[in-house]
Amino acid sequence: MGPTRAQFIQYAPAALAVASVTAGPWSALAAAAAGAGAWAVNASAPALRSLIACGITASGCGIAAHQVLTTGMNPLLALGLAVPAGAAALAHHRNTAGGLPALPATAAAGQSSQAQLITAWWKEFISGPTQTEGRKLIQPGAELAHLALEAGEDHASFSGVITVPQGQQVRVKAADIAAVYQIPVSQVEMGDPKHYAPNALPITVHLKKPVAAPQIAAGAPTTPEELWAAHVAVPEGAMPGTTLTLTRYDGPLDWEGIATRARRAIGTVNIQDLAGNLDLETIQIALAPTDKPSQMGVRVMREHALMHGTMLSSVVDELSMDSRGYVRLGTYIDARAALVPLAQPGSGARHLYLVGGSRSGKSGVLEQVLLSAHRSRIAVILSSPQAGTIAGAGLAAYCGDGLDEAMGALRLAYAMMLDREARYRSPAFPFTDPLLLIGIDEAHMLLSTSSQYHAEAKAIVEQMTRRSLKRGIGVVLATQTPLAEDLGNSSIIRSQLLIGGGAVFLRCAKGQGSLVGVNAVEGAEGIDLSKIPPQWPGQYAKVADRDMSGLDTTAVANPEDGTFGLGYLLTPGSQAVQFRSLYLDVPPASLAGSQPPVAVEDCQAWQHREAITRTPVVDQRGKNLIGSLGDLLTKAQQGSPVPHQRAQTEPAGPTGPADGQELIKPRILELLREESIPMTAETIARKLGTSAKHVKPRLSELKRRDEVTNENGLWRAA
């Protein structure tokens, strides 16, 4: 096996000196051959210059020594000439070796792909020539010589010598190299300049270092069972007195198990406390009650099991009611079907409480419920204060779309309950009339104390949640937060909804989703709905990968693009379980078939529905609710009263003459047309110098004449 390229370059001058002593003048040919050989093996420019200089010195000294010996002069003179030749050879060896191991012999045949990539990055950012016009190099001419690679399964590094022309000094720093190869500075090792020539400095760069095993303190818990015993099962833990038995283990962040308390019920578990005990986020933990009250299923996830969702079109047959009155709403964390009751055999209908903020999937869940009701032949009266937001509104027998119309739908629902109470004094099941579902979307727009319909809507919903189930009428109430303010500060409404059916809790805005304190719900203790993230981990990378070809108007959101529909499902007598509603891969209304909406029975309330929707069912103080269908029909037939206002809570304002009230209408129209911006009734009253109680009835009258429009409480000229 012949000498390597590095060995040839380093020891050529010494060979020339010996050859010159024996060959005399012919050694010039040997020097020329050495130079040509160095050029042929692609030596670097500094190494080639050093070789030529040292070769000339060694050859000259060798020729002079040869002449001394051939002329018979003193041999000591020839021996003295060997000193400068040896010094030149040693200087060359130091310039080219630098204390680094030589390159392997295979390097002469060409660099590997990894070495080519390392060299290309070095030239592009450090030494040049760069391929990018205008790029500022770190140190032009600072070549990386003697490149050597070392790679394994868990590590990769390269070493070499930074060389610059004679008379210059290496200025490349460890931070520069780290920035080029995108690694920490601590992974770059550079030789001490004091121990090497100014124009040559060795380096070692660790592109990938083996992961150091974590140092675990003696006795510290490491397995899930040990962590559970140390933090969860202790008296101050989330599940004191329990033991964990693993049923599946795929790593510290991906396991399942059963928590057991010996001969004692576990009861409700504060999910936030449990997440704190295990040092995890609440979304990484899911609980699943078992048949035994002394056991609870526990799951810890690295990638969420519900990330990919369940397609609506794949479970169409499960959307209709089964024999127990349940319909499928989504999928639980353990892949079981998530079911909610819309009816109960021999008992009547069921309520559903739906909570979720913007972009949480609340509207999608409501559309699923409307589709299930349609396929189960349940009639629907829909109250939607925010106009045009429910895509499945066409499946309802009656839809109040808009604030005033939504209040009218509530009045009609209340009248239907009174009608059925009059006809079914002693309920017999099954009903000859269809089950009736009252859907109330964005209920806070009607129930909150700031709504003009607060008193009337609160009174109606309280009575319906209490009395309607046995008459075959269920209430599906959707609002944006679980706070009492969204339900008009009525504890009756929420308690009756939870007792009479299920509850769906989706993501809420920060500070508005905590189910603790006054907002606590039995079975969902400790859940903070604002902790549900809007996106799955890693979505930021997709957002950063931008396509600038313009807005794609045909694109739809995939289940992996967000956590819409992810939340907790609570059914009576159970623990809230994490679930995700069905992904609407097709519009729900498209699965309704050709059947028309289920019709409400032909009764007195339905026959007089137009008059009833315009008739307030409470007195002017908002306290006394009409208690019989006869009284309501009598009031409705007395005329066309204006829509009811809430009780007077505003301070009394200036009042004008009685006939002056009619003069407010043209002033309202003139103001709205001049301002050209939507305004609340209070703003209009302030600008006109009157009270809001005088403005609101006039606005309602103008709206019926299509002279003004109202959207979310904001009025503008038509």
Secondary structure, DSSP 8 states (H G I E B T S, - for coil): ----HHHHHHHHHHHHHHHHHHHGGGHHHHHHHHHHHHHHTT--HHHHHHHHHHHHHHHHHHHHHHHHHHTT--HHHHHHHHHHHHHHHHHHHHHHHTT-----GGGGG---HHHHHHHHHHIIIIIS--SSTT---SSTT-EEEEEEEEE-SS-EEEEEEEE--TT------HHHHHHHHT--GGGEEE--GGGS-TTEEEEEEEEE---------TT---SHHHHIIIIISSTTSSSTTEEEEEEEESSTTSEEEEEEETTS------HHHHHHHHT--GGGEEEEE-SSTTEEEEEE-SS-TTTT--BGGGGGGGSS--TTSEEEEEEETTS-EEEEESEETTTEE-EEEEE--TTSSHHHHHHHHHHHHHHTT-EEEEEESSTT--GGGGGSSEEEESHHHHHHHHHHHHHHHHHHHHH-SS--SS-SS--EEEEETTTHHHHSTTSTTHHHHHHHHHHHHHHSGGGTEEEEEEES--SGGGGTT-HHHHHHHHHTEEEEEE---TTS-B-SGGG--TT-TT-BGGGS-SS-TTHHHHHHS---S---TT----GGG--TTEEEEE-TTS--EEEEE-B-SS-GGGGSTT---------HHHHTHHHHHTS-SB-TTS--B--SHHHHHHHHHT-----------S-------GGGSTTHHHHHHHHHHHH-S-B-HHHHHHHHTS-HHHHHHHHHHHHHTTSEEEETTEEEE-
